Amino acid sequence: MTDEAYKRGYGRIVWRPMPAPEKPAPVNRRGNFPTPMVVRDGIDPVQSMADGRWHDSKSSLYRSYRPEGNPQGEEYHVVGNDQRPEVPKTGNIGTKEERRKARIESIHRAEAKLARGEGVKAPE
């Protein structure tokens, strides 16, 4: 394209602001009569690795991983199992004397770290 053709076409350009693109209206996923969310037990059929049977509910699948639900009589742990490990509370460990001794040992360890130059420096 030559400069002359460019100059002729330049005058035909309509310089006005472009309208903003229209955003679609958000889809209202709630009904007029709100109800609580329902969590169902049903799932697509899955074969249990413990007993080889097909299960269509979460509860029956988890039962097959329990000792009373499979022929091996073993407990199988599933990834994502809702059971949390038992963690003892820090305030209820041992007797009063054992807790006092543990606190003193902790203080001694912290003082030793400071003496070695680890962690935050002590104020002078």
C-alpha positions in Angstrom: 0.0 0.0 0.0 1.4 3.4 -0.9 1.4 6.5 1.2 -1.2 8.1 -1.0 -3.7 5.3 -0.6 -3.1 5.4 3.2 -3.8 9.1 3.3 -7.1 8.7 1.3 -8.3 5.9 3.6 -7.3 7.7 6.8 -10.0 10.4 6.2 -12.7 7.7 6.2 -12.0 6.4 9.7 -14.8 7.2 12.1 -13.1 8.3 15.3 -15.6 7.8 18.1 -15.3 5.9 21.4 -16.2 2.3 21.1 -19.1 1.1 23.3 -18.1 -1.1 26.2 -18.8 -4.8 25.6 -22.0 -5.9 27.2 -21.6 -8.2 30.1 -24.1 -11.0 30.3 -26.4 -10.9 33.3 -25.2 -13.1 36.1 -27.1 -16.4 36.3 -29.1 -16.6 39.5 -28.5 -20.1 40.8 -30.7 -19.7 43.7 -34.4 -20.2 43.6 -37.1 -18.1 45.0 -37.5 -20.5 47.9 -34.1 -21.0 49.4 -33.3 -24.4 50.9 -30.2 -25.8 52.6 -27.6 -27.6 50.6 -28.1 -31.4 50.7 -25.2 -33.7 50.7 -26.1 -37.1 49.3 -24.6 -40.5 50.0 -24.9 -41.8 46.4 -21.9 -42.0 44.0 -21.3 -43.6 40.7 -20.6 -47.4 41.0 -17.1 -48.0 42.3 -15.3 -51.3 42.9 -13.9 -51.7 46.4 -10.3 -52.8 46.5 -10.9 -54.6 49.8 -13.7 -57.0 48.9 -14.0 -56.6 45.1 -17.8 -55.7 45.3 -19.3 -52.8 43.5 -20.7 -50.0 45.7 -23.0 -47.1 44.8 -22.9 -45.2 48.1 -20.0 -43.7 50.1 -21.1 -45.3 53.4 -21.1 -48.9 51.9 -17.7 -48.3 50.3 -16.2 -47.1 53.6 -17.8 -50.0 55.4 -15.9 -52.4 53.1 -12.7 -50.9 54.3 -13.4 -51.6 57.9 -12.3 -54.9 59.5 -15.9 -56.2 59.9 -16.8 -55.3 56.2 -14.1 -57.3 54.3 -13.1 -60.9 54.1 -9.5 -60.2 55.2 -10.7 -58.7 58.5 -8.2 -55.8 58.1 -8.5 -52.0 58.4 -7.7 -50.3 55.2 -7.0 -46.6 55.4 -8.3 -44.5 52.5 -6.8 -41.3 51.2 -9.0 -38.5 52.4 -10.3 -40.4 55.4 -12.2 -38.2 57.8 -10.5 -39.7 60.8 -7.9 -37.3 62.4 -4.9 -38.6 64.3 -5.2 -38.5 68.1 -3.1 -35.5 69.2 -2.8 -35.2 73.0 -3.4 -31.7 74.4 -0.3 -30.0 75.6 -1.7 -29.0 78.9 -2.7 -32.5 80.0 0.7 -34.3 79.5 2.0 -35.9 82.6 1.9 -34.8 86.1 2.3 -31.3 87.4 6.0 -32.0 88.2 6.7 -33.4 84.7 5.1 -30.3 83.1 7.3 -28.1 85.3 10.4 -30.0 84.4 9.5 -29.8 80.7 9.1 -26.0 80.9 12.5 -25.7 82.6 14.2 -27.9 80.0 12.6 -25.8 77.2 14.0 -22.6 78.8 17.4 -24.2 79.0 17.3 -25.2 75.3 16.3 -21.6 74.4 19.1 -20.2 76.4 21.6 -22.5 74.8 20.4 -21.5 71.3 20.9 -17.8 72.3 24.4 -18.6 73.6 25.3 -20.3 70.2 24.0 -17.2 68.4 20.9 -18.8 66.9 17.6 -17.1 66.7 16.8 -13.6 68.1 19.6 -11.8 69.9 19.0 -11.1 73.6 18.8 -7.4 74.5 21.9 -6.0 76.1 
